Amino acid sequence: MQQLKIGIIGDFNFTFNTHHATNMALDHAGRFLEVELSYYWIKVNEVINMKPQQLSNFDGFWFAPGPYLNLFYLNGVVDLLLQQEAPVFITGEGYKALIDVLIHRNNLSANGEKLISENLVEGNHFERVYVVPHSTALIHLYETRNPEELTATRYSLYPQLIGSLTATDLDIEAYNQFEEPEIISLKNRKFFLACGFCPQVSSTRELPHPLVYTFVKSCFFSN
């Protein structure tokens, strides 16, 4: 059985359900795909100081939902992993960090314009978000799945920003009921996918979440 090593980027806190759910969702996907999988939580301030050789020891990286103790470093970690080849899966606050990094890389906010909102979910609770698949791959993954997901983060992107990023860097895999991009991926990577919601929360042993097992499968084939 092939062994995979996944780096979970975040500050693990046993009181947060999404952190336990991240571990369990990986276990679900490992059983489903019949791969032996180990995972390690890495703090953002630790990742930013890792050398390329250390990063190459991992078959993939998952940005867990926050809260982050050092949110300041999050954009830097996203930028760092954009330079690697390993599959990357982003859930939660990392979605905004990816957009911020791409805005900076493409100099899309030269005059300091605000092109993406702050978190539109108020308080520490989940809201329901409805996934509307756009790409062929996502339509296939959600064919037999309830489109309702749970999220603690939701962002609004300026329409001009969406146009600029889809022309250069991003593919929109799915929208939400507010007609905002909900799942996005990088054009030039085999697997670099970000979603604002928390797919791990609805993953079960019997029905692993398709985004999670697709991420693990991508790690398997890039190994």
C-alpha positions as CSV (number, residue, x, y, z in Angstrom):
1,M,0.0,0.0,0.0
2,Q,1.4,3.4,-1.0
3,Q,2.1,5.8,1.9
4,L,1.2,9.5,1.7
5,K,2.4,12.3,3.9
6,I,0.0,15.3,4.1
7,G,0.9,18.6,5.8
8,I,-2.1,20.4,7.4
9,I,-1.3,24.1,7.7
10,G,-3.0,25.6,10.7
11,D,-3.0,26.0,14.5
12,F,-4.6,22.8,15.8
13,N,-7.0,23.4,18.6
14,F,-8.9,20.5,20.1
15,T,-11.9,22.7,20.9
16,F,-12.6,23.4,17.2
17,N,-14.8,21.0,15.4
18,T,-13.4,21.9,12.0
19,H,-9.9,20.8,13.1
20,H,-11.1,17.4,14.3
21,A,-13.1,17.1,11.1
22,T,-10.1,17.8,9.0
23,N,-8.3,14.9,10.5
24,M,-11.3,12.6,10.2
25,A,-12.0,13.6,6.6
26,L,-8.5,12.6,5.6
27,D,-9.0,9.3,7.4
28,H,-12.3,8.8,5.4
29,A,-10.5,9.5,2.1
30,G,-7.6,7.2,2.9
31,R,-9.9,4.3,3.6
32,F,-12.0,5.1,0.6
33,L,-9.0,5.1,-1.7
34,E,-7.2,2.3,0.2
35,V,-4.0,4.4,0.7
36,E,-2.0,4.6,3.9
37,L,-2.0,8.2,4.9
38,S,-0.3,10.2,7.7
39,Y,-0.8,13.8,8.4
40,Y,1.0,16.5,10.4
41,W,-0.2,19.9,11.6
42,I,2.2,22.7,10.8
43,K,1.9,26.2,12.2
44,V,2.0,29.0,9.6
45,N,5.0,30.6,11.2
46,E,6.8,27.2,10.9
47,V,5.9,26.7,7.3
48,I,7.2,30.1,6.3
49,N,10.7,29.1,7.6
50,M,10.8,25.7,5.9
51,K,13.4,25.0,3.2
52,P,12.3,23.6,-0.2
53,Q,13.8,20.3,0.7
54,Q,11.6,20.1,3.9
55,L,8.5,21.0,1.9
56,S,9.3,18.3,-0.7
57,N,8.9,15.7,2.1
58,F,5.2,16.2,1.9
59,D,2.9,14.8,-0.9
60,G,0.4,17.6,-0.4
61,F,-0.8,20.4,1.8
62,W,-4.2,21.3,3.2
63,F,-4.9,24.7,4.6
64,A,-7.3,24.1,7.5
65,P,-9.8,26.6,8.6
66,G,-8.7,29.1,11.3
67,P,-8.5,30.7,13.6
68,Y,-4.8,31.3,12.9
69,L,-2.5,32.5,15.7
70,N,-0.3,34.3,13.1
71,L,-2.7,35.4,10.4
72,F,0.0,37.8,9.2
73,Y,2.0,34.9,7.8
74,L,-0.9,33.2,5.9
75,N,-0.4,35.1,2.7
76,G,3.3,34.4,2.8
77,V,2.7,30.6,3.1
78,V,0.2,30.7,0.2
79,D,2.8,32.5,-1.9
80,L,5.5,29.9,-0.9
81,L,3.3,27.0,-1.9
82,L,2.5,28.6,-5.2
83,Q,6.1,28.0,-6.0
84,Q,5.9,24.2,-5.2
85,E,4.5,21.4,-7.3
86,A,2.7,19.4,-4.6
87,P,-1.1,19.5,-4.6
88,V,-2.7,22.2,-2.4
89,F,-6.2,22.2,-0.9
90,I,-7.5,25.4,0.8
91,T,-10.5,25.6,3.0
92,G,-11.7,28.6,5.0
93,E,-9.7,31.8,5.5
94,G,-7.0,30.6,3.1
95,Y,-9.4,31.3,0.2
96,K,-9.0,35.1,0.8
97,A,-5.3,34.7,1.3
98,L,-5.0,33.1,-2.2
99,I,-6.9,35.9,-3.8
100,D,-4.9,38.6,-1.9
101,V,-1.6,36.9,-3.2
102,L,-2.8,36.8,-6.8
103,I,-3.9,40.5,-6.6
104,H,-0.4,41.4,-5.4
105,R,1.3,39.2,-7.9
106,N,-0.6,40.7,-10.8
107,N,-0.5,44.3,-9.4
108,L,-4.3,44.5,-9.6
109,S,-4.6,47.0,-6.8
110,A,-1.9,49.5,-7.6
111,N,-3.9,52.3,-6.0
112,G,-4.9,50.3,-2.9
113,E,-8.5,49.6,-4.0
114,K,-10.3,47.0,-2.0
115,L,-11.2,44.2,-4.4
116,I,-12.3,41.5,-2.0
117,S,-14.5,41.8,1.1
118,E,-13.8,40.8,4.6
119,N,-15.5,37.8,6.0
120,L,-19.3,38.2,5.4
121,V,-20.2,35.5,8.0
122,E,-20.8,37.2,11.3
123,G,-19.8,35.6,14.6
124,N,-18.4,32.1,15.2
125,H,-21.1,30.0,13.6
126,F,-21.8,28.1,10.4
127,E,-24.0,29.3,7.6
128,R,-25.4,27.2,4.8
129,V,-24.0,27.7,1.4
130,Y,-25.3,26.1,-1.8
131,V,-22.7,24.9,-4.3
132,V,-23.6,25.5,-8.0
133,P,-21.0,23.5,-10.0
134,H,-19.7,25.3,-13.0
135,S,-16.8,23.1,-14.4
136,T,-17.3,19.7,-15.9
137,A,-15.2,18.2,-13.1
138,L,-17.3,19.7,-10.3
139,I,-20.6,18.8,-12.0
140,H,-19.4,15.2,-12.0
141,L,-18.3,15.3,-8.4
142,Y,-21.6,16.8,-7.2
143,E,-23.8,14.6,-9.4
144,T,-25.1,12.5,-6.5
145,R,-24.2,14.9,-3.6
146,N,-26.4,17.4,-1.7
147,P,-25.1,20.8,-2.8
148,E,-25.6,22.2,0.7
149,E,-22.4,22.9,2.5
150,L,-21.4,24.6,5.8
151,T,-19.2,27.6,6.0
152,A,-17.8,30.1,8.5
153,T,-16.2,32.2,5.8
154,R,-17.7,33.9,2.8
155,Y,-16.2,36.6,0.6
156,S,-17.4,38.9,-2.2
157,L,-15.1,39.6,-5.1
158,Y,-15.2,42.8,-7.2
159,P,-16.5,41.7,-10.7
160,Q,-13.6,43.3,-12.5
161,L,-11.2,41.3,-10.2
162,I,-13.0,38.1,-11.2
163,G,-12.5,38.9,-14.9
164,S,-8.8,39.8,-14.5
165,L,-8.0,36.6,-12.5
166,T,-10.0,34.2,-14.7
167,A,-8.1,35.6,-17.7
168,T,-4.7,34.8,-16.2
169,D,-4.7,32.5,-13.1
170,L,-8.0,31.1,-12.0
171,D,-10.7,28.8,-13.2
172,I,-14.1,29.0,-11.4
173,E,-15.1,25.5,-10.5
174,A,-18.4,26.4,-8.7
175,Y,-20.5,29.4,-7.6
176,N,-22.7,29.8,-4.6
177,Q,-26.3,30.9,-4.3
178,F,-25.1,34.6,-4.1
179,E,-23.5,34.1,-7.6
180,E,-20.0,34.5,-6.1
181,P,-17.2,32.1,-6.9
182,E,-17.2,29.4,-4.2
183,I,-14.7,26.9,-5.5
184,I,-11.7,28.1,-7.5
185,S,-8.6,26.4,-8.9
186,L,-5.3,27.5,-10.5
187,K,-5.0,27.1,-14.3
188,N,-1.3,26.0,-14.3
189,R,-1.4,23.4,-11.5
190,K,-2.7,19.8,-11.5
191,F,-4.4,20.4,-8.2
192,F,-4.5,23.7,-6.4
193,L,-8.0,24.2,-5.3
194,A,-9.6,26.6,-2.8
195,C,-13.1,26.7,-1.3
196,G,-14.5,29.1,1.2
197,F,-16.6,26.4,3.0
198,C,-15.6,23.5,5.1
199,P,-16.1,20.2,3.2
200,Q,-14.5,18.2,6.1
201,V,-17.5,19.0,8.3
202,S,-19.9,17.0,6.1
203,S,-17.5,14.1,5.3
204,T,-18.4,10.7,6.7
205,R,-16.7,7.3,6.8
206,E,-19.5,6.0,4.5
207,L,-19.5,9.0,2.2
208,P,-16.1,10.8,2.2
209,H,-16.4,14.3,0.8
210,P,-15.5,14.3,-2.9
211,L,-13.3,17.3,-2.7
212,V,-11.3,15.7,0.0
213,Y,-10.8,12.4,-1.7
214,T,-10.0,14.1,-5.0
215,F,-7.3,16.0,-3.2
216,V,-5.9,12.8,-1.6
217,K,-6.1,11.1,-5.0
218,S,-4.1,13.9,-6.6
219,C,-1.5,13.5,-3.8
220,F,-1.3,9.8,-4.6
221,F,-0.7,10.3,-8.3
222,S,1.9,13.1,-7.8
223,N,3.8,10.9,-5.3
